[in-house]
């Protein structure tokens, strides 16, 4: 929900946005804006952000848009809630020419919270102090770039002991592994960064490359339980298992896991079992596999028609036996793996009005998840929420009664959303990438 006014506005189901219209007789009227549900914006109307709905909100541009990124776990501590925040991202670009692409390490720091509204009776001296504070609160970005031939479809980061690495799916049909230690070092040191950009970046090459997929792909996931174990899936319906070797390299099984009939869109390792993973596909199915069996016999469970069309993304809960999926049909579905054989989800939500592009469970709160869609919405959900029957105010707003009661928040303002991640060490912080750039935010709802 958002307000109609002069600028883009973000929305929150707990704090409905105001609408201002230029029509005679309607000026000042409050109205909730429901994306994809209410009437379209009229001429002269736009959406205006409600800063009070956010604890934290920042945006960043990196030149060419990034289709995929991953948050790099750091050594600054877990459960960080004190502001300002510092975070690290590894991302890959989708530039207009193959030669113009980059693999990037980003350090975003001095990320302060949204500024509180001025109190009544504030004087000019306080306003001058606010101007000084504003300068000190400016967010900072350091960026280390490595040339990469070909657009980067997906990036996933893992730690192999004390060594950070990135798995990179290229539109040129290769999967590469890059060492990230040097990039992490230089974004923390301005002088080292200048030397790196001048003398070193062109010399950075992948430490391992696999070209056996015979075409491009998007699906890639590092095992959270076995360091270095990797899965990659391609648009030719094949999934390959990577096993780390003692020499710091990988053995890639040339025998693909057989089962899907069309492109493999996403892969997720089980967070509790070393040998089990899930996959989803354009063939509309979700499959559960066990790598202890031969690749041709490894599929244990299948939901043949998980969505009405392509299943684009999945997320395996770290805390409950749940799998979350999003499809071209705009639906979000929660699957209880204890009842997976039934072929029916335990919950289905339909707020997005275009294909779902990313889903992810909250790393600390077992019932909370987030999703992004091609409708330029990011939604936050809580399975534990039940509507208060005595709270009649929300139901009085036209259309609000039809919203799923588990819907916590709807964020807007991005263009062509591609991917989102919760920060694993900063509770409630979400990072997203879109054609319009990166957004880092935390809402009042999570």
C-alpha positions as CSV (number, residue, x, y, z in Angstrom):
1,X,0.0,0.0,0.0
2,X,1.2,3.5,-0.7
3,X,0.0,7.0,-1.0
4,X,-0.8,8.9,-4.1
5,X,1.0,12.2,-4.2
6,X,4.1,13.7,-5.9
7,X,6.8,11.0,-5.5
8,X,7.3,7.3,-5.1
9,X,6.1,6.0,-1.8
10,X,6.7,2.7,0.0
11,X,4.0,1.0,1.8
12,X,3.2,-0.9,5.0
13,X,0.0,-2.7,6.0
14,X,0.4,-1.4,9.5
15,X,0.6,2.3,8.6
16,X,-1.5,3.0,5.5
17,X,-0.4,5.7,3.3
18,X,-2.2,8.9,2.6
19,X,-3.5,9.9,-0.9
20,X,-3.7,13.5,-2.1
21,X,-5.6,14.3,-5.2
22,X,-6.0,17.5,-7.2
23,X,-9.6,16.8,-7.9
24,X,-12.1,19.3,-6.5
25,X,-13.7,18.0,-3.4
26,X,-11.2,15.2,-2.7
27,X,-8.2,17.2,-1.6
28,X,-6.8,15.9,1.7
29,X,-8.7,12.6,1.6
30,X,-6.8,9.6,3.0
31,X,-6.8,6.6,0.8
32,X,-4.9,3.3,0.9
33,X,-3.1,2.4,-2.3
34,X,-3.1,-1.3,-3.0
35,X,-0.6,-2.4,-5.7
36,X,-2.3,-4.3,-8.5
37,X,-5.6,-4.1,-6.8
38,X,-6.8,-0.5,-6.8
39,X,-7.4,1.9,-9.7
40,X,-4.2,3.0,-11.5
41,X,-2.6,6.3,-10.7
42,X,-4.2,9.2,-12.4
43,X,-2.3,11.9,-14.3
44,X,-0.2,13.9,-11.9
45,X,-0.3,11.2,-9.2
46,X,2.8,9.3,-8.0
47,X,3.7,7.3,-4.9
48,X,5.4,9.0,-2.0
49,X,7.7,7.2,0.5
50,X,6.6,7.1,4.1
51,X,9.9,7.3,6.0
52,X,8.2,6.5,9.3
53,X,7.6,3.0,8.0
54,X,11.4,2.3,7.9
55,X,14.0,1.9,10.5
56,X,16.7,1.9,7.8
57,X,16.6,2.9,4.1
58,X,19.4,3.5,1.6
59,X,19.9,3.1,-2.1
60,X,23.1,2.6,-4.2
61,X,24.1,2.6,-7.8
62,X,27.0,0.6,-9.4
63,X,26.8,1.5,-13.1
64,X,25.6,-1.5,-15.0
65,X,22.6,-3.3,-13.3
66,X,23.2,-6.4,-11.3
67,X,21.0,-9.5,-11.9
68,X,22.4,-11.3,-8.8
69,X,24.4,-10.7,-5.6
70,X,25.1,-12.4,-2.3
71,X,25.7,-11.0,1.2
72,X,29.2,-11.8,2.4
73,X,29.3,-12.9,6.1
74,X,31.8,-10.8,7.9
75,X,33.7,-10.8,11.2
76,X,31.9,-7.8,12.7
77,X,29.6,-9.9,14.8
78,X,26.2,-11.4,14.7
79,X,22.8,-9.9,15.7
80,X,24.0,-6.4,14.9
81,X,21.2,-3.9,15.5
82,X,23.3,-0.8,16.5
83,X,23.4,1.9,13.8
84,X,25.3,2.8,11.7
85,X,25.7,-0.5,9.9
86,X,28.4,-1.9,7.7
87,X,27.8,-4.7,5.2
88,X,29.6,-6.4,2.3
89,X,28.1,-7.6,-0.9
90,X,29.5,-9.6,-3.9
91,X,27.6,-8.9,-7.1
92,X,27.9,-9.4,-10.9
93,X,26.8,-7.1,-13.6
94,X,24.6,-7.5,-16.8
95,X,26.2,-4.9,-19.0
96,X,25.3,-4.1,-22.6
97,X,28.5,-5.7,-23.9
98,X,30.2,-8.9,-22.8
99,X,33.5,-7.1,-22.2
100,X,32.0,-4.5,-19.9
101,X,30.9,-6.8,-17.2
102,X,32.4,-6.9,-13.7
103,X,32.4,-9.1,-10.6
104,X,32.3,-6.6,-7.7
105,X,32.9,-6.5,-4.0
106,X,31.0,-3.7,-2.3
107,X,31.5,-2.3,1.2
108,X,28.6,-0.2,2.3
109,X,29.1,1.6,5.6
110,X,27.9,4.5,7.7
111,X,24.4,3.3,7.1
112,X,22.3,5.3,9.5
113,X,18.6,4.9,10.3
114,X,15.9,7.0,8.8
115,X,15.8,10.5,10.3
116,X,13.1,11.2,12.9
117,X,10.6,13.9,11.9
118,X,11.3,17.3,13.4
119,X,9.6,18.0,16.7
120,X,7.1,20.9,17.1
121,X,8.8,24.1,18.1
122,X,12.2,23.3,16.8
123,X,14.3,26.4,16.2
124,X,16.8,27.6,13.6
125,X,19.7,26.6,15.7
126,X,18.5,23.0,15.8
127,X,18.0,23.0,12.1
128,X,21.7,24.1,11.6
129,X,22.7,21.2,13.9
130,X,20.6,18.9,11.7
131,X,22.5,20.1,8.6
132,X,25.8,19.2,10.3
133,X,24.4,15.8,11.3
134,X,23.2,15.2,7.8
135,X,26.8,15.5,6.5
136,X,28.1,13.1,9.1
137,X,25.3,10.6,8.3
138,X,26.1,10.3,4.6
139,X,26.4,6.6,3.6
140,X,29.7,5.5,2.1
141,X,30.5,2.9,-0.6
142,X,33.8,1.3,-1.5
143,X,33.8,-0.9,-4.7
144,X,36.5,-3.3,-5.9
145,X,35.8,-4.6,-9.5
146,X,37.2,-7.5,-11.5
147,X,36.7,-7.7,-15.3
148,X,34.4,-10.6,-16.3
149,X,33.7,-11.6,-19.9
150,X,30.0,-12.2,-20.2
151,X,27.0,-11.2,-18.1
152,X,26.7,-12.8,-14.6
153,X,23.5,-14.7,-14.1
154,X,24.0,-15.6,-10.5
155,X,26.5,-15.1,-7.6
156,X,26.7,-17.2,-4.5
157,X,29.3,-16.8,-1.8
158,X,30.7,-19.4,0.7
159,X,33.5,-19.6,3.2
160,X,36.0,-22.5,2.8
161,X,37.5,-22.3,6.3
162,X,39.0,-18.8,6.3
163,X,38.8,-18.4,2.6
164,X,35.8,-16.6,1.0
165,X,34.9,-17.7,-2.5
166,X,32.2,-16.8,-5.0
167,X,30.5,-19.2,-7.4
168,X,29.6,-17.4,-10.6
169,X,27.2,-18.5,-13.4
170,X,28.0,-16.8,-16.7
171,X,25.7,-16.2,-19.6
172,X,28.6,-17.7,-21.7
173,X,27.8,-21.1,-20.3
174,X,30.6,-21.4,-17.7
175,X,30.5,-21.7,-13.9
176,X,33.6,-20.1,-12.3
177,X,34.9,-19.9,-8.7
178,X,36.7,-16.7,-7.6
179,X,38.7,-16.2,-4.5
180,X,37.5,-13.1,-2.7
181,X,40.1,-12.6,0.1
182,X,42.0,-9.8,-1.7
183,X,38.8,-8.0,-2.7
184,X,37.6,-8.0,0.9
185,X,40.9,-6.7,2.0
186,X,41.1,-3.7,-0.4
187,X,37.5,-2.4,0.2
188,X,38.6,-1.9,3.9
189,X,41.7,0.1,2.9
190,X,41.4,3.1,0.6
191,X,45.1,3.1,-0.3
192,X,45.1,-0.6,-1.0
193,X,42.0,-0.2,-3.1
194,X,43.6,2.5,-5.3
195,X,46.6,0.2,-5.9
196,X,44.3,-2.8,-6.7
197,X,42.2,-0.8,-9.2
198,X,45.4,0.5,-10.9
199,X,47.6,-2.6,-10.9
200,X,45.8,-5.7,-9.9
201,X,42.2,-6.0,-11.0
202,X,42.9,-7.1,-14.6
203,X,45.1,-10.0,-13.3
204,X,42.4,-11.5,-11.1
205,X,41.2,-14.8,-12.7
206,X,38.9,-17.6,-11.5
207,X,40.6,-20.4,-9.5
208,X,38.4,-23.0,-11.1
209,X,36.2,-23.1,-14.2
210,X,33.6,-25.7,-15.4
211,X,32.3,-25.6,-19.0
212,X,30.5,-28.9,-19.0
213,X,27.0,-27.5,-18.9
214,X,27.0,-26.8,-22.6
215,X,24.9,-23.7,-22.1
216,X,24.0,-21.0,-19.7
217,X,22.1,-21.4,-16.4
218,X,21.0,-19.7,-13.2
219,X,20.7,-22.3,-10.5
220,X,23.6,-22.5,-8.0
221,X,23.9,-23.3,-4.3
222,X,26.8,-24.0,-1.9
223,X,26.2,-26.6,0.8
224,X,25.7,-25.0,4.3
225,X,26.9,-28.2,5.9
226,X,29.8,-29.6,3.7
227,X,32.3,-26.8,2.9
228,X,33.0,-26.5,-0.8
229,X,30.2,-28.8,-2.0
230,X,28.3,-27.1,-4.8
231,X,25.4,-27.7,-7.1
232,X,24.8,-26.0,-10.5
233,X,21.8,-26.3,-12.8
234,X,21.4,-25.1,-16.3
235,X,18.8,-24.2,-18.9
236,X,19.3,-27.6,-20.6
237,X,17.6,-29.3,-17.5
238,X,20.9,-30.7,-16.1
239,X,22.2,-30.5,-12.5
240,X,25.8,-31.2,-11.7
241,X,27.4,-32.0,-8.3
242,X,30.8,-30.4,-7.4
243,X,33.0,-32.1,-4.8
244,X,36.0,-30.2,-3.3
245,X,39.4,-32.0,-3.7
246,X,42.4,-31.9,-1.4
247,X,44.3,-29.7,-3.9
248,X,42.0,-26.8,-3.5
249,X,40.1,-27.7,-6.7
250,X,36.8,-29.4,-7.5
251,X,35.7,-32.7,-9.1
252,X,32.5,-32.1,-11.1
253,X,30.5,-35.3,-11.7
254,X,29.9,-35.4,-15.5
255,X,26.7,-37.5,-14.9
256,X,23.8,-35.0,-14.4
257,X,21.0,-35.6,-12.1
258,X,18.1,-36.7,-14.4
259,X,14.5,-35.8,-13.7
260,X,13.5,-32.3,-14.9
261,X,12.3,-32.0,-18.5
262,X,13.0,-28.2,-18.8
263,X,15.3,-25.5,-17.5
264,X,16.4,-25.8,-13.8
265,X,15.7,-22.4,-12.3
266,X,16.9,-22.8,-8.7
267,X,18.6,-25.2,-6.3
268,X,18.7,-25.4,-2.5
269,X,20.6,-27.7,-0.2
270,X,18.9,-29.0,2.9
271,X,20.1,-27.1,6.0
272,X,19.9,-30.3,8.1
273,X,21.0,-33.2,5.8
274,X,24.4,-33.4,4.1
275,X,23.2,-35.2,1.0
276,X,19.7,-33.8,0.3
277,X,18.8,-30.9,-2.0
278,X,15.7,-29.4,-3.7
279,X,15.3,-28.1,-7.2
280,X,12.6,-26.3,-9.2
281,X,12.1,-25.9,-12.9
282,X,10.3,-24.4,-15.8
283,X,8.5,-27.8,-16.1
284,X,6.4,-26.6,-13.1
285,X,7.8,-29.2,-10.7
286,X,9.7,-29.2,-7.4
287,X,11.9,-32.2,-6.7
288,X,13.8,-33.5,-3.7
289,X,17.0,-35.4,-4.3
290,X,19.6,-37.5,-2.4
291,X,23.1,-37.6,-3.8
292,X,23.9,-40.9,-2.2
293,X,22.0,-42.5,-5.1
294,X,23.2,-42.6,-8.6
295,X,22.3,-39.4,-10.5
296,X,19.7,-41.2,-12.6
297,X,18.0,-42.5,-9.5
298,X,18.6,-39.8,-6.9
299,X,15.1,-38.1,-7.1
300,X,13.2,-39.1,-4.0
301,X,10.1,-36.9,-4.1
302,X,8.3,-34.8,-6.8
303,X,5.5,-32.4,-6.9
304,X,4.7,-32.4,-10.6
305,X,2.5,-29.3,-10.7
306,X,3.8,-27.1,-8.0
307,X,2.7,-23.9,-9.8
308,X,0.7,-22.9,-12.8
309,X,3.7,-22.5,-15.0
310,X,7.4,-21.9,-14.3
311,X,8.7,-22.4,-10.7
312,X,11.3,-19.6,-10.6
313,X,12.7,-19.7,-7.0
314,X,12.8,-21.8,-3.9
315,X,14.1,-21.3,-0.3
316,X,14.6,-24.0,2.3
317,X,13.9,-22.8,5.9
318,X,16.9,-23.1,8.2
319,X,14.6,-23.6,11.2
320,X,11.5,-25.6,10.1
321,X,10.9,-28.4,7.6
322,X,9.4,-25.9,5.1
323,X,10.2,-25.1,1.5
324,X,9.0,-21.8,0.0
325,X,8.5,-21.4,-3.7
326,X,7.6,-18.6,-6.1
327,X,6.4,-18.9,-9.7
328,X,5.5,-17.2,-12.9
329,X,1.9,-17.3,-11.7
330,X,2.7,-14.8,-9.0
331,X,1.9,-17.2,-6.2
332,X,4.0,-17.9,-3.1
333,X,3.6,-21.4,-1.7
334,X,4.8,-23.0,1.5
335,X,5.5,-26.7,1.4
336,X,5.7,-28.9,4.6
337,X,8.3,-31.5,3.6
338,X,6.7,-34.0,6.0
339,X,3.6,-33.9,3.8
340,X,5.4,-33.3,0.4
341,X,4.0,-36.5,-1.1
342,X,0.5,-35.1,-0.9
343,X,1.4,-32.6,-3.6
344,X,-0.4,-29.8,-1.8
345,X,1.2,-26.8,-0.2
346,X,0.2,-25.9,3.4
347,X,-0.2,-22.3,2.4
348,X,-0.6,-20.3,-0.8
349,X,-0.5,-16.5,-1.0
350,X,-1.4,-14.4,-4.0
351,X,-0.3,-10.8,-3.6
352,X,2.1,-10.4,-6.5
353,X,0.5,-9.7,-9.9
354,X,3.5,-10.7,-11.9
355,X,6.2,-13.5,-11.8
356,X,7.9,-13.9,-8.4
357,X,11.7,-13.3,-8.9
358,X,13.1,-14.1,-5.4
359,X,12.1,-15.7,-2.1
360,X,13.9,-16.1,1.1
361,X,13.1,-17.2,4.7
362,X,14.2,-14.9,7.5
363,X,17.4,-16.4,9.0
364,X,16.3,-15.9,12.6
365,X,12.5,-15.9,12.6
366,X,11.1,-19.2,11.5
367,X,7.8,-17.9,10.3
368,X,8.9,-14.8,8.4
369,X,9.9,-14.6,4.7
370,X,10.3,-12.1,2.0
371,X,9.6,-12.1,-1.8
372,X,10.2,-9.9,-4.8
373,X,8.3,-9.8,-8.0
374,X,8.4,-8.5,-11.6
375,X,5.5,-6.2,-10.4
376,X,8.1,-4.1,-8.6
377,X,7.0,-5.2,-5.1
378,X,8.9,-6.6,-2.2
379,X,6.5,-8.3,0.3
380,X,7.2,-9.4,3.8
381,X,5.1,-12.1,5.4
382,X,4.7,-13.7,8.8
383,X,2.9,-17.1,9.0
384,X,2.2,-16.6,12.7
385,X,0.1,-13.5,12.2
386,X,-3.7,-13.8,12.7
387,X,-6.0,-10.8,12.2
388,X,-7.5,-9.4,15.4
389,X,-11.3,-9.7,15.0
390,X,-11.8,-6.6,17.2
391,X,-9.6,-4.4,15.0
392,X,-12.2,-3.0,12.7
393,X,-10.2,0.0,11.5
394,X,-8.2,-1.8,8.8
395,X,-11.3,-3.6,7.5
396,X,-12.9,-0.2,7.0
397,X,-10.5,0.7,4.3
398,X,-11.7,-0.5,0.9
399,X,-9.8,-3.6,-0.2
400,X,-7.8,-4.1,3.0
401,X,-10.1,-6.9,4.2
402,X,-9.1,-8.9,1.1
403,X,-5.4,-8.8,1.9
404,X,-3.8,-12.0,3.3
405,X,-3.6,-11.6,7.1
406,X,0.0,-12.8,7.0
407,X,1.1,-9.9,4.8
408,X,3.2,-7.5,6.9
409,X,4.6,-5.0,4.5
410,X,4.7,-4.1,0.8
411,X,7.8,-2.2,-0.3
412,X,7.8,-0.4,-3.7
413,X,9.9,2.1,-5.5
414,X,12.3,-0.2,-7.4
415,X,12.3,-1.0,-11.2
416,X,12.6,-4.5,-12.4
417,X,13.3,-6.3,-9.2
418,X,15.6,-9.3,-9.5
419,X,16.8,-10.7,-6.2
420,X,16.7,-10.1,-2.4
421,X,18.4,-11.4,0.7
422,X,18.0,-11.0,4.4
423,X,21.3,-10.0,6.1
424,X,22.3,-13.1,8.2
425,X,24.0,-10.9,10.8
426,X,21.8,-7.8,10.9
427,X,18.3,-8.9,12.0
428,X,15.5,-7.5,9.8
429,X,17.8,-5.9,7.2
430,X,16.9,-6.7,3.6
431,X,19.1,-6.0,0.5
432,X,17.6,-6.1,-3.0
433,X,18.9,-5.6,-6.5
434,X,16.9,-4.2,-9.4
435,X,17.4,-2.3,-12.7
436,X,17.2,0.8,-10.5
437,X,20.1,-0.3,-8.3
438,X,20.6,-1.7,-4.8
439,X,18.3,-1.0,-1.9
440,X,19.1,-1.7,1.8
441,X,16.2,-1.3,4.2
442,X,14.6,-2.5,7.4
443,X,10.9,-2.0,8.0
444,X,9.1,-1.3,11.2
445,X,7.3,-4.6,10.7
446,X,10.3,-7.0,11.0
